[in-house]
């Protein structure tokens, strides 16, 4: 039976490929053979699951989730039921939600995150960084000329991105009265 692409309940093949590429706990790649042996099935079956050509039985699905240290709902949708409400409300990924939960253990870090997220300038900064990064990436891929009229456009856009980030960080430090002088 072929799994229908695009259905929320069967994001499984994509998620399985991501987990095979990078185990959430170790960061290592997992081979089809390793996973097959761990869950008690053939590597060919794992390959079929990975490609979306067939779906695992519930007991194999549970074993795959246990092997990777994730929930079954994460395997099926990419978001655990524990994080579903936050994901639906804010659109954050499972990894972002989990890292924010870890930040709770570090009050100083959580305070900085809270201050940034409470500051409208931060969102403008993020949007601008995205725009500048896309321009730079486009230029690096050769979509626009790197040099024109004697100006090293690539160098300029790299400098502009670097300076913009540096200026934002300096303003944030100044807001916190850290008084760090810039050498630029």
Secondary structure, 3 states (H helix, E strand, C coil): CCCCCCCHHHCHHHHHHHHHHCCCCCCCCCCHHHHHHHHCCCHHHHHHHHHCCCCCCHHHHHHHHHHHCCCHHHHHHCCCCCCHHHHHHHCCCHHHHHHHHHHCCCHHHHHHHHHHHCCHHHHHHHHHHHHHHHHHHHHHCCCCCCEECCEEHHHHHHHHHHHHHHHHHHHHHHHCCCCCCCCC
